[in-house]
Amino acid sequence: MSKEFNVVIERDEDGYYVASVPALRGCHTQAKSLDVLMRRVQEAISLCLEVENPL
């Protein structure tokens, strides 16, 4: 099953991209490039969902 989430991306004062997922409390990550950020935010979402819904 596939889920979609809105992701807010901002750039901080040090030049890092910061991604937050408003629908998942505490779900955020950062990276120096957008390519890496996209991979990391997918991983962060998976981990946040796993913590919210343990097996």
mmCIF file as gemmi writes it, N, C-alpha and C atoms, coordinates in Angstrom:
data_model
loop_
_atom_site.group_PDB
_atom_site.id
_atom_site.type_symbol
_atom_site.label_atom_id
_atom_site.label_alt_id
_atom_site.label_comp_id
_atom_site.label_asym_id
_atom_site.label_entity_id
_atom_site.label_seq_id
_atom_site.pdbx_PDB_ins_code
_atom_site.Cartn_x
_atom_site.Cartn_y
_atom_site.Cartn_z
_atom_site.occupancy
_atom_site.B_iso_or_equiv
_atom_site.pdbx_formal_charge
_atom_site.auth_seq_id
_atom_site.auth_asym_id
_atom_site.pdbx_PDB_model_num
ATOM 1 N N . MET Axp A 1 ? 0.845 -1.17 0 1 0 ? 1 A 1
ATOM 2 C CA . MET Axp A 1 ? 0 0 0 1 0 ? 1 A 1
ATOM 3 C C . MET Axp A 1 ? 0.902 1.248 0 1 0 ? 1 A 1
ATOM 4 N N . SER Axp A 2 ? 0.553 2.196 -0.802 1 0 ? 2 A 1
ATOM 5 C CA . SER Axp A 2 ? 1.338 3.419 -0.945 1 0 ? 2 A 1
ATOM 6 C C . SER Axp A 2 ? 0.602 4.59 -0.293 1 0 ? 2 A 1
ATOM 7 N N . LYS Axp A 3 ? 1.34 5.391 0.461 1 0 ? 3 A 1
ATOM 8 C CA . LYS Axp A 3 ? 0.767 6.579 1.085 1 0 ? 3 A 1
ATOM 9 C C . LYS Axp A 3 ? 1.515 7.796 0.567 1 0 ? 3 A 1
ATOM 10 N N . GLU Axp A 4 ? 0.838 8.922 0.544 1 0 ? 4 A 1
ATOM 11 C CA . GLU Axp A 4 ? 1.461 10.178 0.134 1 0 ? 4 A 1
ATOM 12 C C . GLU Axp A 4 ? 1.405 11.162 1.299 1 0 ? 4 A 1
ATOM 13 N N . PHE Axp A 5 ? 2.497 11.915 1.464 1 0 ? 5 A 1
ATOM 14 C CA . PHE Axp A 5 ? 2.59 12.913 2.512 1 0 ? 5 A 1
ATOM 15 C C . PHE Axp A 5 ? 3.123 14.21 1.929 1 0 ? 5 A 1
ATOM 16 N N . ASN Axp A 6 ? 2.624 15.315 2.432 1 0 ? 6 A 1
ATOM 17 C CA . ASN Axp A 6 ? 3.194 16.614 2.081 1 0 ? 6 A 1
ATOM 18 C C . ASN Axp A 6 ? 4.502 16.779 2.837 1 0 ? 6 A 1
ATOM 19 N N . VAL Axp A 7 ? 5.501 17.304 2.143 1 0 ? 7 A 1
ATOM 20 C CA . VAL Axp A 7 ? 6.815 17.534 2.737 1 0 ? 7 A 1
ATOM 21 C C . VAL Axp A 7 ? 7.155 19.013 2.558 1 0 ? 7 A 1
ATOM 22 N N . VAL Axp A 8 ? 7.541 19.665 3.647 1 0 ? 8 A 1
ATOM 23 C CA . VAL Axp A 8 ? 7.953 21.061 3.615 1 0 ? 8 A 1
ATOM 24 C C . VAL Axp A 8 ? 9.48 21.087 3.588 1 0 ? 8 A 1
ATOM 25 N N . ILE Axp A 9 ? 10.044 21.759 2.585 1 0 ? 9 A 1
ATOM 26 C CA . ILE Axp A 9 ? 11.502 21.838 2.453 1 0 ? 9 A 1
ATOM 27 C C . ILE Axp A 9 ? 11.922 23.294 2.581 1 0 ? 9 A 1
ATOM 28 N N . GLU Axp A 10 ? 12.895 23.509 3.458 1 0 ? 10 A 1
ATOM 29 C CA . GLU Axp A 10 ? 13.453 24.849 3.668 1 0 ? 10 A 1
ATOM 30 C C . GLU Axp A 10 ? 14.967 24.737 3.633 1 0 ? 10 A 1
ATOM 31 N N . ARG Axp A 11 ? 15.619 25.861 3.456 1 0 ? 11 A 1
ATOM 32 C CA . ARG Axp A 11 ? 17.078 25.883 3.494 1 0 ? 11 A 1
ATOM 33 C C . ARG Axp A 11 ? 17.503 26.693 4.714 1 0 ? 11 A 1
ATOM 34 N N . ASP Axp A 12 ? 18.385 26.118 5.539 1 0 ? 12 A 1
ATOM 35 C CA . ASP Axp A 12 ? 18.792 26.825 6.753 1 0 ? 12 A 1
ATOM 36 C C . ASP Axp A 12 ? 19.967 27.763 6.494 1 0 ? 12 A 1
ATOM 37 N N . GLU Axp A 13 ? 20.382 28.482 7.532 1 0 ? 13 A 1
ATOM 38 C CA . GLU Axp A 13 ? 21.424 29.5 7.386 1 0 ? 13 A 1
ATOM 39 C C . GLU Axp A 13 ? 22.792 28.911 7.038 1 0 ? 13 A 1
ATOM 40 N N . ASP Axp A 14 ? 22.969 27.6 7.251 1 0 ? 14 A 1
ATOM 41 C CA . ASP Axp A 14 ? 24.235 26.947 6.913 1 0 ? 14 A 1
ATOM 42 C C . ASP Axp A 14 ? 24.222 26.321 5.521 1 0 ? 14 A 1
ATOM 43 N N . GLY Axp A 15 ? 23.099 26.471 4.814 1 0 ? 15 A 1
ATOM 44 C CA . GLY Axp A 15 ? 22.993 25.948 3.455 1 0 ? 15 A 1
ATOM 45 C C . GLY Axp A 15 ? 22.43 24.544 3.357 1 0 ? 15 A 1
ATOM 46 N N . TYR Axp A 16 ? 22.046 23.952 4.495 1 0 ? 16 A 1
ATOM 47 C CA . TYR Axp A 16 ? 21.454 22.618 4.466 1 0 ? 16 A 1
ATOM 48 C C . TYR Axp A 16 ? 19.977 22.708 4.11 1 0 ? 16 A 1
ATOM 49 N N . TYR Axp A 17 ? 19.5 21.698 3.393 1 0 ? 17 A 1
ATOM 50 C CA . TYR Axp A 17 ? 18.072 21.564 3.131 1 0 ? 17 A 1
ATOM 51 C C . TYR Axp A 17 ? 17.471 20.782 4.293 1 0 ? 17 A 1
ATOM 52 N N . VAL Axp A 18 ? 16.342 21.265 4.8 1 0 ? 18 A 1
ATOM 53 C CA . VAL Axp A 18 ? 15.654 20.638 5.924 1 0 ? 18 A 1
ATOM 54 C C . VAL Axp A 18 ? 14.246 20.274 5.472 1 0 ? 18 A 1
ATOM 55 N N . ALA Axp A 19 ? 13.893 19.008 5.64 1 0 ? 19 A 1
ATOM 56 C CA . ALA Axp A 19 ? 12.565 18.529 5.243 1 0 ? 19 A 1
ATOM 57 C C . ALA Axp A 19 ? 11.776 18.143 6.487 1 0 ? 19 A 1
ATOM 58 N N . SER Axp A 20 ? 10.505 18.545 6.519 1 0 ? 20 A 1
ATOM 59 C CA . SER Axp A 20 ? 9.594 18.197 7.608 1 0 ? 20 A 1
ATOM 60 C C . SER Axp A 20 ? 8.327 17.619 7.01 1 0 ? 20 A 1
ATOM 61 N N . VAL Axp A 21 ? 7.744 16.668 7.719 1 0 ? 21 A 1
ATOM 62 C CA . VAL Axp A 21 ? 6.481 16.059 7.299 1 0 ? 21 A 1
ATOM 63 C C . VAL Axp A 21 ? 5.437 16.435 8.354 1 0 ? 21 A 1
ATOM 64 N N . PRO Axp A 22 ? 4.63 17.468 8.08 1 0 ? 22 A 1
ATOM 65 C CA . PRO Axp A 22 ? 3.686 17.965 9.083 1 0 ? 22 A 1
ATOM 66 C C . PRO Axp A 22 ? 2.71 16.909 9.622 1 0 ? 22 A 1
ATOM 67 N N . ALA Axp A 23 ? 2.339 15.941 8.812 1 0 ? 23 A 1
ATOM 68 C CA . ALA Axp A 23 ? 1.368 14.934 9.238 1 0 ? 23 A 1
ATOM 69 C C . ALA Axp A 23 ? 1.968 13.91 10.203 1 0 ? 23 A 1
ATOM 70 N N . LEU Axp A 24 ? 3.304 13.88 10.298 1 0 ? 24 A 1
ATOM 71 C CA . LEU Axp A 24 ? 3.967 12.912 11.166 1 0 ? 24 A 1
ATOM 72 C C . LEU Axp A 24 ? 4.817 13.666 12.189 1 0 ? 24 A 1
ATOM 73 N N . ARG Axp A 25 ? 4.349 13.726 13.399 1 0 ? 25 A 1
ATOM 74 C CA . ARG Axp A 25 ? 5.025 14.482 14.454 1 0 ? 25 A 1
ATOM 75 C C . ARG Axp A 25 ? 6.464 14 14.621 1 0 ? 25 A 1
ATOM 76 N N . GLY Axp A 26 ? 7.393 14.941 14.602 1 0 ? 26 A 1
ATOM 77 C CA . GLY Axp A 26 ? 8.804 14.629 14.802 1 0 ? 26 A 1
ATOM 78 C C . GLY Axp A 26 ? 9.503 14.058 13.59 1 0 ? 26 A 1
ATOM 79 N N . CYS Axp A 27 ? 8.843 14.073 12.457 1 0 ? 27 A 1
ATOM 80 C CA . CYS Axp A 27 ? 9.427 13.486 11.247 1 0 ? 27 A 1
ATOM 81 C C . CYS Axp A 27 ? 10.11 14.577 10.426 1 0 ? 27 A 1
ATOM 82 N N . HIS Axp A 28 ? 11.443 14.599 10.495 1 0 ? 28 A 1
ATOM 83 C CA . HIS Axp A 28 ? 12.21 15.57 9.736 1 0 ? 28 A 1
ATOM 84 C C . HIS Axp A 28 ? 13.629 15.049 9.519 1 0 ? 28 A 1
ATOM 85 N N . THR Axp A 29 ? 14.301 15.615 8.54 1 0 ? 29 A 1
ATOM 86 C CA . THR Axp A 29 ? 15.675 15.244 8.229 1 0 ? 29 A 1
ATOM 87 C C . THR Axp A 29 ? 16.336 16.404 7.516 1 0 ? 29 A 1
ATOM 88 N N . GLN Axp A 30 ? 17.637 16.276 7.278 1 0 ? 30 A 1
ATOM 89 C CA . GLN Axp A 30 ? 18.348 17.337 6.572 1 0 ? 30 A 1
ATOM 90 C C . GLN Axp A 30 ? 19.453 16.743 5.725 1 0 ? 30 A 1
ATOM 91 N N . ALA Axp A 31 ? 19.898 17.516 4.718 1 0 ? 31 A 1
ATOM 92 C CA . ALA Axp A 31 ? 20.992 17.086 3.847 1 0 ? 31 A 1
ATOM 93 C C . ALA Axp A 31 ? 21.562 18.297 3.131 1 0 ? 31 A 1
ATOM 94 N N . LYS Axp A 32 ? 22.743 18.141 2.595 1 0 ? 32 A 1
ATOM 95 C CA . LYS Axp A 32 ? 23.41 19.222 1.874 1 0 ? 32 A 1
ATOM 96 C C . LYS Axp A 32 ? 22.857 19.367 0.457 1 0 ? 32 A 1
ATOM 97 N N . SER Axp A 33 ? 22.325 18.282 -0.132 1 0 ? 33 A 1
ATOM 98 C CA . SER Axp A 33 ? 21.786 18.35 -1.499 1 0 ? 33 A 1
ATOM 99 C C . SER Axp A 33 ? 20.346 17.832 -1.519 1 0 ? 33 A 1
ATOM 100 N N . LEU Axp A 34 ? 19.599 18.259 -2.527 1 0 ? 34 A 1
ATOM 101 C CA . LEU Axp A 34 ? 18.202 17.821 -2.641 1 0 ? 34 A 1
ATOM 102 C C . LEU Axp A 34 ? 18.102 16.336 -2.968 1 0 ? 34 A 1
ATOM 103 N N . ASP Axp A 35 ? 19.043 15.811 -3.758 1 0 ? 35 A 1
ATOM 104 C CA . ASP Axp A 35 ? 19.012 14.38 -4.08 1 0 ? 35 A 1
ATOM 105 C C . ASP Axp A 35 ? 19.113 13.529 -2.82 1 0 ? 35 A 1
ATOM 106 N N . VAL Axp A 36 ? 20.062 13.864 -1.974 1 0 ? 36 A 1
ATOM 107 C CA . VAL Axp A 36 ? 20.242 13.127 -0.723 1 0 ? 36 A 1
ATOM 108 C C . VAL Axp A 36 ? 19.045 13.364 0.189 1 0 ? 36 A 1
ATOM 109 N N . LEU Axp A 37 ? 18.537 14.572 0.224 1 0 ? 37 A 1
ATOM 110 C CA . LEU Axp A 37 ? 17.383 14.889 1.065 1 0 ? 37 A 1
ATOM 111 C C . LEU Axp A 37 ? 16.178 14.034 0.697 1 0 ? 37 A 1
ATOM 112 N N . MET Axp A 38 ? 15.928 13.841 -0.585 1 0 ? 38 A 1
ATOM 113 C CA . MET Axp A 38 ? 14.783 13.036 -1.018 1 0 ? 38 A 1
ATOM 114 C C . MET Axp A 38 ? 14.902 11.594 -0.527 1 0 ? 38 A 1
ATOM 115 N N . ARG Axp A 39 ? 16.084 11.026 -0.599 1 0 ? 39 A 1
ATOM 116 C CA . ARG Axp A 39 ? 16.279 9.661 -0.098 1 0 ? 39 A 1
ATOM 117 C C . ARG Axp A 39 ? 16.083 9.616 1.423 1 0 ? 39 A 1
ATOM 118 N N . ARG Axp A 40 ? 16.64 10.611 2.093 1 0 ? 40 A 1
ATOM 119 C CA . ARG Axp A 40 ? 16.544 10.632 3.559 1 0 ? 40 A 1
ATOM 120 C C . ARG Axp A 40 ? 15.125 10.856 4.051 1 0 ? 40 A 1
ATOM 121 N N . VAL Axp A 41 ? 14.352 11.688 3.356 1 0 ? 41 A 1
ATOM 122 C CA . VAL Axp A 41 ? 12.983 11.944 3.825 1 0 ? 41 A 1
ATOM 123 C C . VAL Axp A 41 ? 12.121 10.698 3.626 1 0 ? 41 A 1
ATOM 124 N N . GLN Axp A 42 ? 12.37 9.935 2.575 1 0 ? 42 A 1
ATOM 125 C CA . GLN Axp A 42 ? 11.628 8.68 2.396 1 0 ? 42 A 1
ATOM 126 C C . GLN Axp A 42 ? 11.937 7.708 3.523 1 0 ? 42 A 1
ATOM 127 N N . GLU Axp A 43 ? 13.209 7.638 3.899 1 0 ? 43 A 1
ATOM 128 C CA . GLU Axp A 43 ? 13.604 6.784 5.005 1 0 ? 43 A 1
ATOM 129 C C . GLU Axp A 43 ? 13.002 7.277 6.324 1 0 ? 43 A 1
ATOM 130 N N . ALA Axp A 44 ? 13.015 8.592 6.535 1 0 ? 44 A 1
ATOM 131 C CA . ALA Axp A 44 ? 12.453 9.16 7.761 1 0 ? 44 A 1
ATOM 132 C C . ALA Axp A 44 ? 10.961 8.863 7.868 1 0 ? 44 A 1
ATOM 133 N N . ILE Axp A 45 ? 10.241 8.983 6.764 1 0 ? 45 A 1
ATOM 134 C CA . ILE Axp A 45 ? 8.805 8.679 6.762 1 0 ? 45 A 1
ATOM 135 C C . ILE Axp A 45 ? 8.577 7.221 7.14 1 0 ? 45 A 1
ATOM 136 N N . SER Axp A 46 ? 9.346 6.324 6.54 1 0 ? 46 A 1
ATOM 137 C CA . SER Axp A 46 ? 9.207 4.902 6.852 1 0 ? 46 A 1
ATOM 138 C C . SER Axp A 46 ? 9.443 4.637 8.333 1 0 ? 46 A 1
ATOM 139 N N . LEU Axp A 47 ? 10.488 5.251 8.875 1 0 ? 47 A 1
ATOM 140 C CA . LEU Axp A 47 ? 10.795 5.056 10.29 1 0 ? 47 A 1
ATOM 141 C C . LEU Axp A 47 ? 9.712 5.642 11.194 1 0 ? 47 A 1
ATOM 142 N N . CYS Axp A 48 ? 9.208 6.822 10.855 1 0 ? 48 A 1
ATOM 143 C CA . CYS Axp A 48 ? 8.145 7.445 11.657 1 0 ? 48 A 1
ATOM 144 C C . CYS Axp A 48 ? 6.877 6.598 11.634 1 0 ? 48 A 1
ATOM 145 N N . LEU Axp A 49 ? 6.544 6.054 10.478 1 0 ? 49 A 1
ATOM 146 C CA . LEU Axp A 49 ? 5.36 5.196 10.381 1 0 ? 49 A 1
ATOM 147 C C . LEU Axp A 49 ? 5.546 3.916 11.185 1 0 ? 49 A 1
ATOM 148 N N . GLU Axp A 50 ? 6.766 3.383 11.168 1 0 ? 50 A 1
ATOM 149 C CA . GLU Axp A 50 ? 7.045 2.163 11.93 1 0 ? 50 A 1
ATOM 150 C C . GLU Axp A 50 ? 6.897 2.417 13.43 1 0 ? 50 A 1
ATOM 151 N N . VAL Axp A 51 ? 7.35 3.572 13.893 1 0 ? 51 A 1
ATOM 152 C CA . VAL Axp A 51 ? 7.247 3.9 15.315 1 0 ? 51 A 1
ATOM 153 C C . VAL Axp A 51 ? 5.794 4.126 15.716 1 0 ? 51 A 1
ATOM 154 N N . GLU Axp A 52 ? 5.019 4.776 14.833 1 0 ? 52 A 1
ATOM 155 C CA . GLU Axp A 52 ? 3.607 5.032 15.144 1 0 ? 52 A 1
ATOM 156 C C . GLU Axp A 52 ? 2.766 3.784 15.098 1 0 ? 52 A 1
ATOM 157 N N . ASN Axp A 53 ? 3.138 2.827 14.23 1 0 ? 53 A 1
ATOM 158 C CA . ASN Axp A 53 ? 2.343 1.615 14.02 1 0 ? 53 A 1
ATOM 159 C C . ASN Axp A 53 ? 3.218 0.375 14.132 1 0 ? 53 A 1
ATOM 160 N N . PRO Axp A 54 ? 3.732 0.063 15.317 1 0 ? 54 A 1
ATOM 161 C CA . PRO Axp A 54 ? 4.579 -1.123 15.447 1 0 ? 54 A 1
ATOM 162 C C . PRO Axp A 54 ? 3.792 -2.399 15.174 1 0 ? 54 A 1
ATOM 163 N N . LEU Axp A 55 ? 4.491 -3.409 14.701 1 0 ? 55 A 1
ATOM 164 C CA . LEU Axp A 55 ? 3.813 -4.688 14.386 1 0 ? 55 A 1
ATOM 165 C C . LEU Axp A 55 ? 3.45 -5.455 15.599 1 0 ? 55 A 1
